[in-house]
């Protein structure tokens, strides 16, 4: 598809911080060249669209929607809101009005509408959408599938589809020639886990994937696999735990830096006096090392921050990019970058074609 004709819809009603952060993210994405004004269509309620008109320059297409999906609404209510920004965005993808939809709104709404309108049947099975999230390891990124789309159902066919969709995405988009696929379990032995996990291990072992067996959660962040396969409940717990560890490390680093700045105390002994005389030289080393430290820190931040990695892709339905509810402007901008990249790779057509070519599903 020609990039000039690409249209990316973005949900102005989604997110914890309202349209202001979404608008800032759009501005940043345009400034950094991730997308152009002509490629965007902003969807939102009357109040959100009016705010956007009053605070943003002209040039971006707007589409007013008659309803808004609120966080925490049940599936039955969500499915009734056909005039919501998420529903209208998915309809637009289905009819080729849009090539992608980016939203920081209710995840289950994205999954529900995507499944209803866009998910195909593969070899007589309904393809259940799965959230794919790029996560860091010391030498790059790995893909977590599923990170929360299907939290109530775990089946062999779902895990089998997750494994193949994840492997195709890792190869086509992440550039990993022969991705290592692992099944998340409580131990490496084939006998570990419940019957579904044991059966999934056996079936994946007979597939054409580069299946490396079971993998424990602690090994994921060390780069043992390129694609980690699990059900949505386990994946969401891994994702949230990883976010918590990052926040903890940031808090520890901030606290230790403050402790460093508070030293030394007024010397009362000869030992402390000697330390006080040495302190200016130590500060000189700190000053000289600070630029290098900042470069290293910024590089590390890009690898571990969800703000820099961008939105998660909803595998199994084309063009659906899910952002964290508390996304900031940087995260929204990078989600638009991810959406543009997916359009360019046409990854879902490749996923559907290759899954259909596999002779036998489990």
Buried (B, 14 or more C-beta within 10 A) or exposed (E): EEEEEBBBBBBBBBBEBBBBBBBBBBBBBBEEEBBBEEBBBBBBBEBBBBBBEEEBEEEBEBBBBEBBBBEEBEEEEBEEBEBBBBBBBBBBBBEEBBBBBBBBBBBBBBBBBBBEBBBBEBBEBEBBBBBBBBBBBEEEBBBBBBBBBBBEEBBBBBBBBBBBBBBBBBBBBBEBEEBBBBBBBEEBEBEBBEEBBBBBBEBBEEBEBBBBBBBBBEBBBEBBBBBBBBBBBBBBBBBEEBBEEBEEEEEEEEEEEEEEEEEEEEBEEEEEEEBBEEEEEEEEEEEEEEEEEEEEEEEEEEBBBBBBBBBBBBBBBBBBBBBBBEBBBBBBBBBBBBBBBBBEEEBBEBBBEBBEEEEEBB
